Amino acid sequence: MRVARYYNNKDVRIEEMPVPKINPQELLVKVMASGICGSDVMEWYRIKKAPLVLGHEIGGEIVEVGREVSKYKVGQRVFVAHHVPCNTCRYCLQGNHTACETLHTTNFYPGGFAEYLRVPPLNVDRGVFVLPETISYEESTFIEPLACVVRGQRMVNLKAGQNILILGAGISGLLHLLLARFQGAGKIAITDINAARLKLASSLGADLTINAQDDVVSIFRKANDNRLADLVVVCASALPAFQQALQAVDRGGTILCFAPTQPGIDVPVPVTDFWRNAISIMHSYGSSPFDTSVAVDILRTNRLAVKELVTHRLGLAEAGKGFALVAEAKECVKVILFPHQQTQGDTR
């Protein structure tokens, strides 16, 4: 089978490797669609493990079932989670599933940028979700990123009517916009330096779009009855975004650090001001099986316009082009690879 093996952001090679063999407790899944995540091109994070086959936003079809697996059958359309928790450690029992060491170390093999993948027993047990007929393979690539957004908004206890400022209009920021609107948020503003992304955000329901290089805090305050944001969601890794978040959050508000900085970068926090004004800083990484099930249920209703986020549909042979598009973050929002089809082309 063909795989797209990652060496660095500018070197993604189409290589051949054997179709994985499964044991009695495993599944073999034919990958029908696989999204390129922004984390796939975080070179500082990926390069230390290269070369490897990445890809974790997948939808596929079960083509072989281990003889000890009774929950699934050949022909079922599924989403498969790459990371799954143990559900028994102190972190899981406290509801912090994404801090679980098992979640950090589990994966399917070899990765989603391949024609087939092997699903290990633990992932079979708690990481396989049968796709409803209303979710296409293309839409299934949004299950994992949406589950992460579901968890983030759950962690900050998003309430209907809250005013939100989202810093960064990439795929994560736009999914936060769609989900917050779905959940009844009040005014939603979003920032970016890319005019096309801001235009898309406006069409998806953002009340206010702001160029990230402008005076974001003043513009938001003026448009929000001279109030700052109840919730600021940081979806950009650039240091100025974190600095803007510290200045843009209202008393009693929350900053959700959905994106990380690069390693070694510190963000000074006005501790005394935050202490006096009851301001919280939260972080959110990954998702739990519960969040994934919620994401599937939401997408099943077709009430989130995720198809509007797809800008490029490519065959596996063009994985290098897809990585370049996502790394440059200029002409694309969502890039999806279709391992068993020829080039799909750009949607706009």
N, C-alpha and C positions, 0 to 999 in steps of 0.2 A: 504494500500500500504506500501511498504518498503521504509525506508529512512536510510541514513547513517548520524547519528547525531554526531557532533563533540563536545567532552568534552575537549580534548587537543590533541597534536600531537601524543600521544601514546595511546589515548583512543577514538576510533571512533566506535560507536556501531550501529549495524543494529537493527532498531526498527520499530514498526508498528504504523501507524497513518491513519486517514481516508483520502480518496481521497478528495481533496479540492472541495467545491461546488462553482460555479461561479455565478456572478450576470449578469444582461442583457448586461453589457458593457464589459464583460471579456471573456477570452479564457481559455480552459483547454488543456494543451499540454502534450502529452506522451513523456517523456524524453528518447531518443534513445541513446545518447552519451553525456558524460559530462567530460570535462578535469579537472584535478587537477592543479590549478595555484600555482605558488610559493608564492603568497600572502595568499593562503589558509593555508599555514604552517608557516606564520609569527605569532608565538604563542603570542608574546607581543601585537600584534594587535588584535588577535582573541579571546584570552582567556577571556577578560573582558565582552564579550557578550555570552560566552558559558553557557549552551549547545545550539547549533543551527545547522541547516542544511545548509551547505555551498554549493558552486558550482555555477559558473556563466558562464562557457564556454560550452554552451549546443546547441545541435541540437535535434529537435523532430518533432512530428506530431500532428497537431491540431485534437483533438478528440471530442471537444464540443465547440460550438460558442454561445455566448450570443445573445439573440434575437435582440438587438439593434446594433450589430456589422455587418457591411455590407462589409468591406474590405477583410475579410478572410472567408474561408470555411473549413469544416471538410475534413481531408485527406491531406491538404497542409503540405509540409515539410518546417520547419521554423527554423531560429535562433531567439532567443529572448534575447534582451539586458536587463540586470538586473538593471542598472542605466540609467535614462533618464533625460535630463534637462527640465526646464520649458519653455525655449526659449523666455522669456519675461523680466527677471530680468536684472539689469545693467551689470552683468557679462556675461550673454548669449549675450546681445546686443553688447557687446564689443568683442565677439568671444571667451570668456573664459568660454566655456560651462562646463568644468570640475571643475570650482570653484563655480558652481551653487549649492545652498543649496538643491534644489529639487533633483538634480543628486546625491547628497551625501546621501539622505534619501530614495530614491525610491528603490524598489526591487520587484522581484516576490516571490511567496510563494509556498512551504516552502524553496526552494533552489534547485539547480541543481542536488544534490546527492539524488534524489528521483525518484520514478517511474512516478510521474505526478506532474505538477506544475500549479498554477493559475496565469494568467497574468492580472495584474490590468489595469484599463482603461487607465491611462497615458502611460503605457508601450505598450498597444495595439495600441494607437494612433501614437507613434513615436519610438517604440522599437522592432517591429516585422518585420523580413525580410524574404521573401519567398526565399527558397534555389533554385538556378538554378539546373537543372538535373546533371550538371557536378560537383557539390559539394556533396560529400557523407556526411553521418552523422558524420563519423570520421573526415573528413576535416572541418566540420562546427565548431568543437571545437577550431579551430584556428582563427575563425573570430574575437572574442573579443580580444585575445592577439595581433593579427596582427593589428587590429584597433588602439590599444594603440601605437604600433610602427609607424603606419602611422601618427598618431598625433604628436609623438615625432619628426619624421623626417620633418614633415611639419612645426613644430614650429621653428626648427633651419634652415629652408629654405635650405635643402640639395641640392647641385648642382652637376651636372654631372662632373666627373673628380676630385672631392675632395678626398683627402686621409683621411682615417678613421681608428681610433684605437678604438676597442670595448673591454672594460674591463669586462670580464665574458662571458663564452660560455654556459650558461644555455639556457633555451628556449627563453628568451627575447633577449639575445645577438645573438643567431643564427637567430632569425627572423629579427633582425636589419641587420645582414649580408646578408640574402636573399633579403630583400627589398632594401638595399643600392646597391647591385649588380644589381637588377632589374631596379633601377633608374639610372644606369650608373655611379656609383661612381668609383673613381680611385683605388689606392691601398687600400686594406682593410686588416688590421691586427687584430687579436683577441687573448685575453689572457685567461688563466684558470689554475688551479692547477691540473685539471683532464685530463690525457693524452688521454683518450678515447674521451672526448668532443673535444679536440683539433684536433684529427684525423678526427672526424666527420666534424668539421668546415672546415678543409682543403678540404675534399671531396665535400663540399657545395660551394666552391669558394673562401675561404680565401686565400689571397696571402702570408700571413705570420701568423704563430701561435707561441705564446710565452708563456712559463711557467710563470705564474704570480709571482712566487717567484724569478725569475731572474731579471736582470737589464732591465726592460721593456723599459724604455725611451731610453737608449743607443742602445739597439737592434733595436728598431723601427727607430731611427734616422739613424743608419748605413744602414738600408735596404731602406731608403726613401731619398736617395741623401742628407744626412746630414740635413734633414728638419724634424720638428716635425709635428704633425697631424693637419689638417684643422679642423677636428671634432673628439672629444673624447666622446664616449658614455659609461657612467658608468652603467653597468648592474649587479653589485655586491654590496651588502650592507656592505662589509668589509671596514673599515676605510682606509687600505692601497690602495684600489682601488681609492678612492677619492684623496688621496695624490698623486698617480701616475698621475691622470688626470691633476692636477694642474701643474705638471712638464712636461707633454707630449704635451700640446697644443701649436700650433704655433702662431706667431703674426697674429692678425686678425682672429684667430680661435674661436671655440666655444666648451664649455664643456656642454654636455647634461646629466643631472643627471636623469637618467631613473629609477634608484633604490633609495630607501631612506636608510639612516643609521638607526640604532636603536635610539629610543628616548633618548635625553640627550647628544648625541655625537655631538660635534662641530668640524668643519673643518676650520682651519685658512687659510685665503686667502691672497695672496700677492697683496693687493689692488693697491699699487703704480705701480708695474710691469704690472698688468692687465690693469690699466688705461693708461699707456704709450703705451702699445702694442695692444690696442683695442680688448682685449679678453673678450668674453661674457660667462656668466654662465646661462644656462637655466634649467628649470625643466619641467617634463611632467608627469602628472598623468591622467590615464583613457583615455577616448575617447568620441567623440561626435557622434550623429547619422550620420553626414557627413562622419566621419572617418570610421564608420562601413560600410556605403554603398561603400566606396572606397575599403575596405578590401574584401567585397563580390565580387566586380568586378574583383579584382586581382586574388582571388582564383578561380573564374569562368573560368579563362583562363588556369588554370593548369600550370602556368609558375613558380610557387614557389614550391620547392620540400619539402612541409611540411610533406608528408608521411614519409620522411626519418628521421624526428624528433621523430616519435612515437617509444618508446622502450617497453612500456608495455600496454597491453589491458586486462582489468580485469572486472569481474562481480561485481555488487554492493556489494555482500557479502565480497569481498576482498578490500573494501574501506580502512580498517585499514592498510593493506599491502601497498596500493597505497600511503597513507599519509606518511608512514614510508620511502618509497622509495624517495619521493619528499623532505622530511625533511632532509634525509641523503645526498641527492644530489651526490651520488656516481655512482650507476649503471643505472640511468635513465636520460632521457631528458624530454620526454613527456609521462605522464601516463593518460590513458583515461579509464573511467568507462562506462560500458554498462548495465544500470539498468535492462533491460528485457532479458538479456542473461546470460548464465553461464560463468565461467571463460574463458577468451579469450587466456591468456598466454602471454609470452614475445616474442617480435619480434627478439630479439638478446640478 
